[in-house]
Amino acid sequence: MDIEWLRPAAFLGSILFALIGVLVFWISFIVIDKLTPYDLWKELVENRNMALGLVVAAMSLGISIIVAAAISG
């Protein structure tokens, strides 16, 4: 079993890429929230809009897949 991933450079690189991925995901979610004509948080939490919840979940998965593909190269 190769323990290449235990090297400090590889480990810290993985942590850095994970943080960058989370940051890109968070910024893209905020941008999409600002582009929509209504408040996503209010619709999801207070009004319990399930259809919007499914759309936001699909959008979140799509952004996550794009970020993961960009990081892995």
N, CA, C and O atoms as CSV, one atom per row, in Angstrom:
chain,resi,resn,atom,element,x,y,z
A,1,MET,N,N,0.851,-1.181,0.000
A,1,MET,CA,C,0.000,0.000,0.000
A,1,MET,C,C,0.892,1.239,0.000
A,1,MET,O,O,1.806,1.369,0.815
A,2,ASP,N,N,0.610,2.123,-0.914
A,2,ASP,CA,C,1.404,3.331,-1.061
A,2,ASP,C,C,0.936,4.385,-0.057
A,2,ASP,O,O,-0.257,4.674,0.037
A,3,ILE,N,N,1.864,4.947,0.678
A,3,ILE,CA,C,1.498,5.972,1.668
A,3,ILE,C,C,1.934,7.364,1.198
A,3,ILE,O,O,2.345,8.212,1.991
A,4,GLU,N,N,1.832,7.562,-0.091
A,4,GLU,CA,C,2.186,8.851,-0.696
A,4,GLU,C,C,1.352,9.992,-0.122
A,4,GLU,O,O,1.852,11.105,0.041
A,5,TRP,N,N,0.103,9.727,0.181
A,5,TRP,CA,C,-0.791,10.781,0.663
A,5,TRP,C,C,-0.449,11.228,2.085
A,5,TRP,O,O,-0.973,12.242,2.545
A,6,LEU,N,N,0.416,10.497,2.789
A,6,LEU,CA,C,0.801,10.880,4.139
A,6,LEU,C,C,1.919,11.918,4.175
A,6,LEU,O,O,2.220,12.467,5.235
A,7,ARG,N,N,2.529,12.189,3.039
A,7,ARG,CA,C,3.559,13.223,3.014
A,7,ARG,C,C,2.932,14.566,3.364
A,7,ARG,O,O,1.799,14.832,2.963
A,8,PRO,N,N,3.638,15.417,4.099
A,8,PRO,CA,C,3.061,16.713,4.500
A,8,PRO,C,C,2.642,17.578,3.322
A,8,PRO,O,O,1.614,18.250,3.399
A,9,ALA,N,N,3.403,17.582,2.239
A,9,ALA,CA,C,3.048,18.410,1.086
A,9,ALA,C,C,1.736,17.937,0.459
A,9,ALA,O,O,0.884,18.756,0.115
A,10,ALA,N,N,1.573,16.635,0.312
A,10,ALA,CA,C,0.337,16.111,-0.270
A,10,ALA,C,C,-0.849,16.344,0.651
A,10,ALA,O,O,-1.939,16.690,0.195
A,11,PHE,N,N,-0.638,16.158,1.939
A,11,PHE,CA,C,-1.721,16.348,2.909
A,11,PHE,C,C,-2.163,17.810,2.955
A,11,PHE,O,O,-3.358,18.100,2.906
A,12,LEU,N,N,-1.208,18.726,3.048
A,12,LEU,CA,C,-1.553,20.150,3.090
A,12,LEU,C,C,-2.139,20.625,1.775
A,12,LEU,O,O,-3.007,21.499,1.763
A,13,GLY,N,N,-1.680,20.065,0.673
A,13,GLY,CA,C,-2.268,20.393,-0.626
A,13,GLY,C,C,-3.724,19.963,-0.710
A,13,GLY,O,O,-4.565,20.683,-1.249
A,14,SER,N,N,-4.011,18.801,-0.180
A,14,SER,CA,C,-5.396,18.323,-0.167
A,14,SER,C,C,-6.292,19.217,0.688
A,14,SER,O,O,-7.415,19.534,0.298
A,15,ILE,N,N,-5.793,19.620,1.848
A,15,ILE,CA,C,-6.555,20.515,2.722
A,15,ILE,C,C,-6.781,21.854,2.029
A,15,ILE,O,O,-7.879,22.408,2.091
A,16,LEU,N,N,-5.746,22.379,1.368
A,16,LEU,CA,C,-5.871,23.654,0.667
A,16,LEU,C,C,-6.904,23.568,-0.451
A,16,LEU,O,O,-7.744,24.458,-0.584
A,17,PHE,N,N,-6.852,22.511,-1.252
A,17,PHE,CA,C,-7.822,22.354,-2.329
A,17,PHE,C,C,-9.236,22.171,-1.793
A,17,PHE,O,O,-10.192,22.654,-2.400
A,18,ALA,N,N,-9.382,21.485,-0.672
A,18,ALA,CA,C,-10.710,21.328,-0.076
A,18,ALA,C,C,-11.257,22.678,0.378
A,18,ALA,O,O,-12.432,22.977,0.164
A,19,LEU,N,N,-10.420,23.483,0.997
A,19,LEU,CA,C,-10.860,24.808,1.434
A,19,LEU,C,C,-11.209,25.712,0.252
A,19,LEU,O,O,-12.191,26.453,0.300
A,20,ILE,N,N,-10.407,25.648,-0.801
A,20,ILE,CA,C,-10.707,26.424,-2.005
A,20,ILE,C,C,-12.021,25.966,-2.619
A,20,ILE,O,O,-12.817,26.794,-3.062
A,21,GLY,N,N,-12.260,24.659,-2.653
A,21,GLY,CA,C,-13.515,24.128,-3.197
A,21,GLY,C,C,-14.722,24.588,-2.406
A,21,GLY,O,O,-15.740,24.964,-2.987
A,22,VAL,N,N,-14.618,24.563,-1.090
A,22,VAL,CA,C,-15.731,25.024,-0.247
A,22,VAL,C,C,-15.960,26.519,-0.448
A,22,VAL,O,O,-17.105,26.967,-0.500
A,23,LEU,N,N,-14.886,27.291,-0.559
A,23,LEU,CA,C,-15.004,28.729,-0.765
A,23,LEU,C,C,-15.667,29.045,-2.108
A,23,LEU,O,O,-16.541,29.909,-2.178
A,24,VAL,N,N,-15.257,28.352,-3.168
A,24,VAL,CA,C,-15.866,28.560,-4.483
A,24,VAL,C,C,-17.344,28.169,-4.456
A,24,VAL,O,O,-18.183,28.867,-5.026
A,25,PHE,N,N,-17.662,27.061,-3.798
A,25,PHE,CA,C,-19.057,26.645,-3.688
A,25,PHE,C,C,-19.883,27.683,-2.949
A,25,PHE,O,O,-20.991,28.017,-3.368
A,26,TRP,N,N,-19.341,28.198,-1.842
A,26,TRP,CA,C,-20.062,29.164,-1.031
A,26,TRP,C,C,-20.290,30.469,-1.806
A,26,TRP,O,O,-21.384,31.033,-1.761
A,27,ILE,N,N,-19.275,30.941,-2.506
A,27,ILE,CA,C,-19.407,32.175,-3.296
A,27,ILE,C,C,-20.411,31.990,-4.423
A,27,ILE,O,O,-21.220,32.882,-4.680
A,28,SER,N,N,-20.373,30.849,-5.099
A,28,SER,CA,C,-21.333,30.619,-6.188
A,28,SER,C,C,-22.759,30.515,-5.655
A,28,SER,O,O,-23.696,30.948,-6.325
A,29,PHE,N,N,-22.937,29.957,-4.477
A,29,PHE,CA,C,-24.278,29.890,-3.897
A,29,PHE,C,C,-24.784,31.291,-3.552
A,29,PHE,O,O,-25.959,31.591,-3.765
A,30,ILE,N,N,-23.918,32.141,-3.027
A,30,ILE,CA,C,-24.309,33.510,-2.710
A,30,ILE,C,C,-24.666,34.275,-3.984
A,30,ILE,O,O,-25.633,35.036,-3.997
A,31,VAL,N,N,-23.899,34.079,-5.048
A,31,VAL,CA,C,-24.195,34.752,-6.318
A,31,VAL,C,C,-25.549,34.314,-6.847
A,31,VAL,O,O,-26.337,35.147,-7.295
A,32,ILE,N,N,-25.829,33.024,-6.802
A,32,ILE,CA,C,-27.119,32.530,-7.286
A,32,ILE,C,C,-28.247,33.039,-6.395
A,32,ILE,O,O,-29.334,33.341,-6.889
A,33,ASP,N,N,-28.004,33.138,-5.089
A,33,ASP,CA,C,-29.003,33.681,-4.175
A,33,ASP,C,C,-29.317,35.129,-4.522
A,33,ASP,O,O,-30.474,35.546,-4.457
A,34,LYS,N,N,-28.299,35.899,-4.889
A,34,LYS,CA,C,-28.507,37.307,-5.250
A,34,LYS,C,C,-29.197,37.448,-6.606
A,34,LYS,O,O,-29.912,38.424,-6.834
A,35,LEU,N,N,-28.993,36.489,-7.504
A,35,LEU,CA,C,-29.599,36.566,-8.832
A,35,LEU,C,C,-31.077,36.191,-8.840
A,35,LEU,O,O,-31.808,36.588,-9.746
A,36,THR,N,N,-31.519,35.443,-7.858
A,36,THR,CA,C,-32.925,35.050,-7.824
A,36,THR,C,C,-33.785,36.216,-7.332
A,36,THR,O,O,-33.323,37.019,-6.521
A,37,PRO,N,N,-35.013,36.318,-7.804
A,37,PRO,CA,C,-35.852,37.469,-7.444
A,37,PRO,C,C,-36.438,37.403,-6.027
A,37,PRO,O,O,-37.110,38.345,-5.607
A,38,TYR,N,N,-36.208,36.343,-5.299
A,38,TYR,CA,C,-36.756,36.209,-3.949
A,38,TYR,C,C,-35.665,35.716,-3.015
A,38,TYR,O,O,-34.602,35.288,-3.466
A,39,ASP,N,N,-35.920,35.775,-1.732
A,39,ASP,CA,C,-34.957,35.357,-0.731
A,39,ASP,C,C,-35.011,33.835,-0.580
A,39,ASP,O,O,-36.005,33.284,-0.106
A,40,LEU,N,N,-33.935,33.168,-0.988
A,40,LEU,CA,C,-33.909,31.702,-0.942
A,40,LEU,C,C,-34.077,31.180,0.484
A,40,LEU,O,O,-34.828,30.233,0.715
A,41,TRP,N,N,-33.384,31.791,1.431
A,41,TRP,CA,C,-33.428,31.304,2.804
A,41,TRP,C,C,-34.843,31.384,3.374
A,41,TRP,O,O,-35.308,30.452,4.030
A,42,LYS,N,N,-35.527,32.504,3.119
A,42,LYS,CA,C,-36.891,32.666,3.622
A,42,LYS,C,C,-37.822,31.637,2.983
A,42,LYS,O,O,-38.650,31.030,3.662
A,43,GLU,N,N,-37.678,31.452,1.689
A,43,GLU,CA,C,-38.532,30.483,0.996
A,43,GLU,C,C,-38.286,29.056,1.488
A,43,GLU,O,O,-39.227,28.277,1.640
A,44,LEU,N,N,-37.033,28.720,1.734
A,44,LEU,CA,C,-36.710,27.356,2.148
A,44,LEU,C,C,-37.065,27.089,3.604
A,44,LEU,O,O,-37.644,26.051,3.923
A,45,VAL,N,N,-36.723,28.017,4.486
A,45,VAL,CA,C,-36.871,27.767,5.916
A,45,VAL,C,C,-38.249,28.161,6.430
A,45,VAL,O,O,-38.913,27.372,7.102
A,46,GLU,N,N,-38.682,29.383,6.114
A,46,GLU,CA,C,-39.943,29.858,6.673
A,46,GLU,C,C,-41.156,29.322,5.917
A,46,GLU,O,O,-42.127,28.882,6.531
A,47,ASN,N,N,-41.102,29.358,4.585
A,47,ASN,CA,C,-42.259,28.919,3.784
A,47,ASN,C,C,-42.213,27.434,3.444
A,47,ASN,O,O,-43.185,26.898,2.911
A,48,ARG,N,N,-41.103,26.760,3.742
A,48,ARG,CA,C,-40.925,25.328,3.480
A,48,ARG,C,C,-41.277,24.946,2.033
A,48,ARG,O,O,-42.040,24.010,1.790
A,49,ASN,N,N,-40.710,25.683,1.097
A,49,ASN,CA,C,-40.940,25.457,-0.323
A,49,ASN,C,C,-40.112,24.257,-0.781
A,49,ASN,O,O,-38.914,24.389,-1.033
A,50,MET,N,N,-40.746,23.089,-0.890
A,50,MET,CA,C,-40.046,21.849,-1.241
A,50,MET,C,C,-39.537,21.859,-2.681
A,50,MET,O,O,-38.455,21.338,-2.952
A,51,ALA,N,N,-40.287,22.435,-3.595
A,51,ALA,CA,C,-39.846,22.482,-4.989
A,51,ALA,C,C,-38.571,23.304,-5.110
A,51,ALA,O,O,-37.642,22.912,-5.817
A,52,LEU,N,N,-38.524,24.423,-4.435
A,52,LEU,CA,C,-37.314,25.242,-4.449
A,52,LEU,C,C,-36.173,24.516,-3.754
A,52,LEU,O,O,-35.019,24.646,-4.164
A,53,GLY,N,N,-36.471,23.763,-2.722
A,53,GLY,CA,C,-35.446,22.977,-2.043
A,53,GLY,C,C,-34.808,21.954,-2.967
A,53,GLY,O,O,-33.595,21.746,-2.925
A,54,LEU,N,N,-35.615,21.317,-3.798
A,54,LEU,CA,C,-35.067,20.354,-4.756
A,54,LEU,C,C,-34.212,21.044,-5.812
A,54,LEU,O,O,-33.179,20.510,-6.216
A,55,VAL,N,N,-34.631,22.218,-6.261
A,55,VAL,CA,C,-33.845,22.966,-7.246
A,55,VAL,C,C,-32.514,23.401,-6.638
A,55,VAL,O,O,-31.473,23.293,-7.286
A,56,VAL,N,N,-32.539,23.890,-5.406
A,56,VAL,CA,C,-31.310,24.316,-4.733
A,56,VAL,C,C,-30.399,23.110,-4.481
A,56,VAL,O,O,-29.179,23.228,-4.597
A,57,ALA,N,N,-30.967,21.970,-4.142
A,57,ALA,CA,C,-30.162,20.764,-3.937
A,57,ALA,C,C,-29.494,20.326,-5.239
A,57,ALA,O,O,-28.318,19.964,-5.242
A,58,ALA,N,N,-30.235,20.359,-6.336
A,58,ALA,CA,C,-29.657,19.990,-7.627
A,58,ALA,C,C,-28.564,20.975,-8.033
A,58,ALA,O,O,-27.529,20.574,-8.567
A,59,MET,N,N,-28.796,22.263,-7.779
A,59,MET,CA,C,-27.796,23.277,-8.083
A,59,MET,C,C,-26.541,23.057,-7.237
A,59,MET,O,O,-25.424,23.183,-7.739
A,60,SER,N,N,-26.720,22.732,-5.976
A,60,SER,CA,C,-25.589,22.492,-5.081
A,60,SER,C,C,-24.769,21.287,-5.547
A,60,SER,O,O,-23.539,21.333,-5.546
A,61,LEU,N,N,-25.439,20.229,-5.936
A,61,LEU,CA,C,-24.726,19.053,-6.451
A,61,LEU,C,C,-23.983,19.373,-7.739
A,61,LEU,O,O,-22.850,18.931,-7.931
A,62,GLY,N,N,-24.616,20.139,-8.620
A,62,GLY,CA,C,-23.962,20.518,-9.872
A,62,GLY,C,C,-22.716,21.343,-9.641
A,62,GLY,O,O,-21.674,21.085,-10.243
A,63,ILE,N,N,-22.816,22.338,-8.770
A,63,ILE,CA,C,-21.650,23.166,-8.458
A,63,ILE,C,C,-20.566,22.328,-7.809
A,63,ILE,O,O,-19.386,22.503,-8.110
A,64,SER,N,N,-20.948,21.419,-6.920
A,64,SER,CA,C,-19.964,20.565,-6.250
A,64,SER,C,C,-19.234,19.666,-7.245
A,64,SER,O,O,-18.024,19.475,-7.129
A,65,ILE,N,N,-19.939,19.126,-8.197
A,65,ILE,CA,C,-19.314,18.271,-9.211
A,65,ILE,C,C,-18.351,19.077,-10.075
A,65,ILE,O,O,-17.263,18.604,-10.406
A,66,ILE,N,N,-18.752,20.298,-10.439
A,66,ILE,CA,C,-17.881,21.152,-11.250
A,66,ILE,C,C,-16.614,21.510,-10.484
A,66,ILE,O,O,-15.517,21.448,-11.037
A,67,VAL,N,N,-16.757,21.882,-9.219
A,67,VAL,CA,C,-15.601,22.233,-8.394
A,67,VAL,C,C,-14.685,21.022,-8.219
A,67,VAL,O,O,-13.465,21.155,-8.319
A,68,ALA,N,N,-15.250,19.855,-7.962
A,68,ALA,CA,C,-14.442,18.648,-7.790
A,68,ALA,C,C,-13.689,18.305,-9.081
A,68,ALA,O,O,-12.519,17.927,-9.033
A,69,ALA,N,N,-14.349,18.434,-10.219
A,69,ALA,CA,C,-13.693,18.141,-11.481
A,69,ALA,C,C,-12.586,19.156,-11.776
A,69,ALA,O,O,-11.545,18.794,-12.323
A,70,ALA,N,N,-12.805,20.414,-11.418
A,70,ALA,CA,C,-11.776,21.423,-11.646
A,70,ALA,C,C,-10.565,21.196,-10.751
A,70,ALA,O,O,-9.431,21.416,-11.176
A,71,ILE,N,N,-10.792,20.761,-9.529
A,71,ILE,CA,C,-9.673,20.541,-8.611
A,71,ILE,C,C,-8.890,19.287,-8.994
A,71,ILE,O,O,-7.660,19.284,-8.953
A,72,SER,N,N,-9.600,18.230,-9.363
A,72,SER,CA,C,-8.897,16.979,-9.658
A,72,SER,C,C,-8.179,17.024,-10.995
A,72,SER,O,O,-7.267,16.235,-11.242
A,73,GLY,N,N,-8.585,17.936,-11.850
A,73,GLY,CA,C,-7.873,18.119,-13.133
A,73,GLY,C,C,-8.341,17.141,-14.126
A,73,GLY,O,O,-7.863,17.136,-15.261
